Amino acid sequence: MRAGFALVFLTLLMPLGAHADTAARFDQGIDGCYSTIGEGGRQTAEYLADAGWNGDADDEMGLGWLYPDGTEDPFITVAIDGSFCQIESTSLGSEAAAGQLRRYLETKGAAHDPDKDEMGCTRFDLGDGYAVTITSGGDDPTCASDKNSALRFTYE
């Protein structure tokens, strides 16, 4: 009976470990986007390379994609010209992503004045033309999702 309970308990814990790994990688992605926004996609790739992120770029499209070693969740889409960097998760909801973003910005001592974008989604003005918007993930984002998320860092 104990062996059965232990097996069930360990099976239940496995997704928590996977979630923690995804959250840690998401933090790396936040750091990569925040630290290199406005500089260009190649700088983002170089910044995250030591943490095991790699990917490819399509110069014609002007985009690059970065993935942590061995997984595709989370992932980054970055403009080669540095105009945006988006960290997206297929498993962390937007509320969890927003919490991680707030903790990161507070740790950095970064100003992050809340506002809304044209769709009504939460947007933080980071100053000097930098901002980050919180949405769901996917090709047709909404302002929130329990299942996925995206943080889009922009420089204007």
Phi, psi and omega per residue, in radians:
M1 nan -0.757 3.127
R2 -1.095 -0.691 3.135
A3 -1.095 -0.694 3.108
G4 -1.122 -0.752 3.107
F5 -1.094 -0.773 -3.138
A6 -1.071 -0.715 3.136
L7 -1.127 -0.775 3.109
V8 -1.106 -0.767 -3.137
F9 -1.060 -0.815 3.127
L10 -1.127 -0.651 3.110
T11 -1.110 -0.676 3.113
L12 -1.215 -0.563 -3.127
L13 -1.326 -0.452 -3.092
M14 -0.967 -0.792 3.105
P15 -1.108 -0.543 3.105
L16 -1.128 -0.702 3.083
G17 -1.114 -0.747 3.111
A18 -1.104 -0.693 3.118
H19 -1.117 -0.728 3.127
A20 -1.106 -0.713 3.097
D21 -1.094 -0.765 3.122
T22 -1.088 -0.748 3.133
A23 -1.098 -0.710 3.119
A24 -1.141 -0.727 3.102
R25 -1.172 -0.623 3.096
F26 -1.085 -0.726 3.074
D27 -1.039 -0.723 3.087
Q28 -1.051 -0.748 3.131
G29 -1.126 -0.712 3.073
I30 -1.027 -0.831 -3.136
D31 -1.063 -0.755 3.138
G32 -1.088 -0.809 3.137
C33 -1.174 -0.825 -3.115
Y34 -1.053 -0.731 -3.033
S35 -1.338 -0.316 -3.055
T36 -2.180 0.006 -3.111
I37 -1.026 2.363 -3.099
G38 1.599 -0.256 -3.111
E39 -1.638 -0.484 -3.135
G40 2.143 2.677 -3.081
G41 -1.085 -0.614 -3.137
R42 -1.157 -0.623 3.089
Q43 -1.160 -0.651 3.086
T44 -1.098 -0.785 3.129
A45 -1.066 -0.770 3.127
E46 -1.130 -0.705 -3.127
Y47 -1.073 -0.703 -3.069
L48 -1.588 -0.123 -3.078
A49 -1.027 -0.720 -3.127
D50 -1.149 -0.396 3.098
A51 -1.542 0.077 3.077
G52 1.604 0.246 3.105
W53 -1.540 2.484 3.044
N54 -2.637 3.016 -3.118
G55 3.087 -2.657 -3.133
D56 -2.598 3.029 -3.109
A57 -2.418 2.688 3.019
D58 -2.098 1.727 -3.084
D59 -1.033 -0.607 3.141
E60 -1.130 -0.705 3.093
M61 -1.394 -0.353 -3.118
G62 1.360 0.393 -3.072
L63 -2.225 2.674 3.004
G64 -2.269 2.730 3.129
W65 -2.270 2.334 -3.120
L66 -2.196 2.463 -3.125
Y67 -2.346 2.474 3.019
P68 -1.210 2.616 -3.100
D69 -0.895 2.172 3.011
G70 1.449 0.102 -3.120
T71 -2.670 2.874 3.068
E72 -2.078 0.261 3.110
D73 -2.373 1.981 0.042
P74 -1.463 -3.136 3.044
F75 -2.525 2.826 -3.122
I76 -2.083 2.374 2.916
T77 -1.962 2.228 -3.055
V78 -2.334 2.438 3.050
A79 -1.355 2.276 -3.135
I80 -1.036 -0.546 3.139
D81 -1.388 -0.053 3.101
G82 1.492 0.098 -3.085
S83 -1.261 -0.449 3.039
F84 -2.681 2.756 3.051
C85 -2.532 2.120 -3.076
Q86 -2.108 2.150 3.023
I87 -1.727 2.226 -3.046
E88 -2.266 2.465 3.071
S89 -2.155 2.427 3.079
T90 -1.605 0.033 -3.115
S91 -2.320 -0.342 3.085
L92 -1.596 2.250 3.096
G93 -1.235 2.871 -3.070
S94 -1.168 -0.518 3.092
E95 -1.154 -0.749 3.095
A96 -1.116 -0.736 3.125
A97 -1.097 -0.723 3.123
A98 -1.097 -0.700 3.098
G99 -1.090 -0.755 3.110
Q100 -1.125 -0.706 3.114
L101 -1.087 -0.821 -3.132
R102 -1.038 -0.800 3.130
R103 -1.054 -0.744 3.138
Y104 -1.077 -0.860 -3.108
L105 -1.106 -0.670 3.104
E106 -1.149 -0.704 3.100
T107 -1.070 -0.668 3.129
K108 -1.361 -0.208 -3.061
G109 1.219 0.426 -3.073
A110 -1.468 2.378 3.025
A111 -1.121 2.412 3.097
H112 -2.608 1.449 -3.123
D113 -1.376 2.123 -3.112
P114 -1.278 2.551 3.121
D115 -2.729 -3.006 3.055
K116 -2.182 2.550 3.056
D117 -1.540 -3.025 -3.090
E118 -1.127 -0.367 3.092
M119 -1.576 -0.124 -3.090
G120 1.593 0.171 3.137
C121 -1.452 2.635 3.129
T122 -1.118 2.309 -3.123
R123 -2.386 2.344 3.060
F124 -1.858 2.176 3.024
D125 -1.439 2.084 -3.112
L126 -1.682 -0.011 3.127
G127 1.558 2.756 3.085
D128 0.956 0.589 3.105
G129 1.522 0.030 3.136
Y130 -1.728 2.496 3.110
A131 -2.665 2.858 3.031
V132 -2.438 2.317 -3.129
T133 -1.996 2.405 -3.124
I134 -1.782 2.184 3.104
T135 -2.479 -3.117 2.930
S136 -1.318 2.991 3.049
G137 -1.537 -3.035 3.056
G138 1.653 3.084 -3.076
D139 -1.343 -0.359 -3.119
D140 -2.257 1.286 -2.988
P141 -1.184 2.610 2.975
T142 -1.979 3.124 -3.079
C143 -1.281 -0.341 -3.106
A144 -2.776 2.655 3.057
S145 -2.698 2.525 3.038
D146 -1.412 -0.289 -2.981
K147 -1.786 -0.424 -3.083
N148 -2.712 3.024 -3.073
S149 -2.805 2.849 3.018
A150 -2.604 2.459 2.993
L151 -2.057 2.020 -3.083
R152 -1.865 1.880 3.075
F153 -1.491 2.290 -3.133
T154 -2.245 2.701 3.045
Y155 -2.317 2.148 -3.106
E156 -2.064 nan nan
